[in-house]
Every structure is written in C-alpha cells, then in structure tokens.
C-alpha cells in the first residue's frame, strides 16, 4: 500500500522532504544573500543533528538517516567553500596581477 501524492505514488525515501531539517537545509544550499548563508548553514546543521538523535534513539534504520548524513556533508562543503571565497575576496592581492619585468639584460645569465 503506497501513499499517493496526486496521481504518482510517493516514495518512502521522499517522506523526509517535509521535515523541518530538510527545508532548512535546502534554504541554506540555495541562499543567494551572502550575509545569510552562514546563519542558514548553522541552523540547518542544528536541525540535522537533532533529527539524527531522534532517529538513532528510535533504533530504526531509515533512508532519512542516509539523507541526513549527505546533508551534513554538503553543508560542511558549502561552509568550507564559503570560507575560501571570503578569504579570496578580502585579500587585495587576489587575483594577482601579472607584472611584466622590464626588459633589462641580466647581469648573471644562467645559460
């Protein structure tokens, strides 16, 4: 007996998509305002951790546990990428500009 969503059966794995952690996770991934990304990541990580505890305490294996694990990894990757981007934009030497050396003869050529 499957759950119906309109005319298409709703897969068991997709049930977690209605959970608060999933909606918060997706809003973190697709946030376009740089000032809000970090806050959304932290909130999603907290909701994911809380849901993991709930599921581990229930001792039921579920596709949602795998989804929670994947979401945690994706949020960590997003946070790392964000930190790398922030460092680059704050560093005035990035991108480094090519400075052409003047054409002067070398006093000690290697050839």
PyMOL commands that set and color helices and strands:
alter all, ss='L'
color gray80, all
select helices_A, chain A and resi 12-18+20-29+34-58+63-90
alter helices_A, ss='H'
color red, helices_A
select strands_A, chain A and resi 3-5+8-10
alter strands_A, ss='S'
color yellow, strands_A
deselect
rebuild
show_as cartoon
